[in-house]
């Protein structure tokens, strides 16, 4: 059983690394965005609520976000662990996740924090915007997203550091180098990767 959370600012590569690490440890990578899209596509009651909020351009509340994630973590493929990406994103959501996991007599094994300098994050997002033709990734929008991350998400690191489960990993380098650093940190905690067939 491996229960992980990956955290990092926009442009840190956490989406890519999250998928790689989840595969290495044989657990599903659960991204909040993907969970929302799946709930909407399924047309579940929660999905219908999420759809209305997103279409109105509003942020999904902590309570509803937590309910959607709880529903996803209750699925069979997450019984033996998971890697969360994008949740919890603030201290209120940390408390929701704690409550859910304690109800199952579980806890997070590790929190992977991808350390990337702010200017590196900004240049990566700008490059991605050019490559993908994304007009919404302006410098102003990027700076605003990083400010939200610093204001709301950074405090959760302190909560998890007090539990001694945070592994700070240098997020600068090739994809393979960064993946190797994360895997080494997790193995140092006694977490075992899935044998490659």
C-alpha positions in Angstrom: 0.0 0.0 0.0 1.5 3.3 -1.1 -0.4 6.6 -0.5 1.3 9.6 -2.0 0.6 13.2 -2.6 2.7 15.3 -5.2 2.9 19.0 -4.8 4.6 21.8 -6.7 3.9 25.1 -8.4 2.5 25.3 -11.9 5.2 24.4 -14.3 7.0 22.1 -11.8 6.2 19.0 -13.9 4.1 17.4 -11.2 1.5 16.1 -13.7 4.2 14.2 -15.7 6.1 13.0 -12.6 2.9 12.0 -10.9 2.0 9.6 -13.7 5.5 8.2 -13.8 5.7 7.7 -10.0 2.2 6.2 -9.8 3.2 3.7 -12.5 6.5 2.9 -10.7 4.6 2.1 -7.5 1.6 0.4 -9.1 -1.1 2.9 -7.9 -3.5 5.1 -9.8 -2.5 8.8 -10.4 -5.6 10.8 -9.3 -5.6 14.4 -10.6 -8.4 16.6 -9.3 -9.0 18.0 -12.8 -9.3 14.4 -14.3 -11.6 13.4 -11.4 -13.9 16.5 -12.1 -14.0 15.7 -15.8 -14.8 12.0 -15.2 -17.6 12.9 -12.7 -19.1 15.4 -15.2 -18.8 12.8 -18.0 -20.5 10.1 -15.9 -23.3 12.5 -15.1 -23.3 11.6 -11.4 -25.1 13.8 -9.0 -21.7 15.3 -7.9 -20.7 15.6 -11.5 -23.8 17.6 -12.3 -23.0 20.0 -9.4 -19.4 20.4 -10.5 -20.4 21.0 -14.1 -22.7 23.9 -13.1 -20.0 25.5 -11.0 -17.3 25.2 -13.7 -19.6 26.5 -16.4 -20.3 29.5 -14.3 -16.5 30.1 -14.1 -16.4 29.6 -10.3 -14.1 27.5 -8.2 -15.4 24.3 -6.8 -15.8 24.5 -3.0 -13.6 22.6 -0.6 -16.5 20.5 0.5 -17.6 19.5 -3.0 -14.0 18.9 -4.2 -13.4 16.7 -1.1 -16.7 14.8 -1.8 -15.6 14.1 -5.4 -12.1 13.0 -4.4 -13.6 10.7 -1.6 -15.9 9.1 -4.2 -12.8 8.5 -6.5 -10.7 7.1 -3.6 -13.5 4.7 -2.8 -13.1 3.0 -6.2 -11.5 -0.5 -6.3 -8.3 0.6 -8.1 -7.4 2.9 -5.2 -7.8 0.2 -2.5 -4.1 -0.5 -2.5 -2.9 3.1 -2.6 -3.0 6.2 -4.8 -1.0 9.2 -5.9 -3.0 12.5 -5.5 -2.2 15.5 -7.7 -3.9 18.8 -7.1 -5.6 17.8 -3.9 -5.5 18.8 -1.1 -4.7 22.3 -2.2 -5.3 24.1 1.1 -5.4 23.4 4.8 -9.2 22.8 4.9 -8.8 20.1 2.3 -6.0 18.5 4.3 -8.4 18.2 7.2 -11.0 16.6 4.9 -8.5 14.1 3.5 -7.3 13.3 7.1 -10.8 12.6 8.2 -11.5 10.3 5.2 -8.2 8.4 5.6 -8.6 8.0 9.4 -12.1 6.6 8.7 -10.3 3.8 6.7 -7.5 3.5 9.3 -5.0 4.9 6.7 -2.6 7.8 6.4 -0.4 9.3 3.7 3.0 7.7 3.4 4.8 10.6 1.7 4.3 14.0 0.2 6.6 14.7 -2.8 7.4 18.4 -3.0 8.9 19.4 -6.4 11.2 22.3 -5.7 11.4 24.6 -8.8 12.6 28.2 -8.7 9.8 30.7 -9.5 11.5 32.0 -12.7 12.0 28.4 -13.9 8.2 27.7 -13.4 7.3 30.9 -15.3 9.6 30.0 -18.3 8.3 26.4 -18.4 4.7 27.6 -18.5 5.5 30.2 -21.1 7.2 27.6 -23.3 4.2 25.2 -22.9 1.8 28.1 -23.9 3.8 28.7 -27.1 4.1 25.0 -27.9 0.4 24.4 -27.3 -0.8 27.7 -28.6 -2.5 28.5 -25.3 -3.4 32.1 -25.1 -4.6 31.9 -21.5 -1.1 31.4 -20.2 -0.1 35.1 -20.2 2.6 36.3 -17.8 0.0 38.0 -15.7 -2.2 34.8 -15.4 0.9 32.7 -14.7 2.0 35.1 -11.9 -1.5 35.0 -10.4 -1.6 31.2 -10.4 1.8 31.1 -8.7 0.6 33.7 -6.1 -2.4 31.5 -5.4 -0.2 28.5 -5.0 2.1 30.3 -2.6 -0.8 31.7 -0.6 -3.0 28.6 -0.4 -1.0 25.5 -1.1 2.4 26.3 0.5 0.8 26.2 4.0 -0.1 22.5 3.6 3.6 21.7 3.3 4.1 23.0 6.8 1.3 20.7 8.1 2.9 17.7 6.4 6.4 18.6 7.4 5.3 18.6 11.0 4.4 14.9 10.4 7.8 14.3 8.9 6.4 12.9 5.6 7.6 15.5 3.1 10.4 14.7 0.6 11.7 17.9 -1.1 13.0 16.9 -4.5 14.9 19.1 -6.9 12.5 19.6 -9.8 15.2 20.9 -12.2 16.8 18.4 -14.7 15.6 15.9 -17.2 12.4 14.0 -16.7 14.4 10.8 -16.0 16.7 12.5 -13.5 13.7 13.9 -11.5 11.8 10.6 -11.5 14.9 8.9 -10.2 15.3 11.4 -7.4 11.7 10.9 -6.4 11.9 7.1 -6.5 15.1 7.2 -4.4 13.5 9.4 -1.8 10.4 7.1 -1.6 12.5 3.9 -1.4 14.6 5.5 1.4 11.2 5.7 3.3 10.8 1.9 2.8 8.2 2.2 0.0 8.7 -0.5 -2.6 8.2 0.1 -6.3 6.4 -2.5 -8.4 8.7 -5.0 -10.1 8.9 -4.4 -13.8 7.5 -7.5 -15.6 
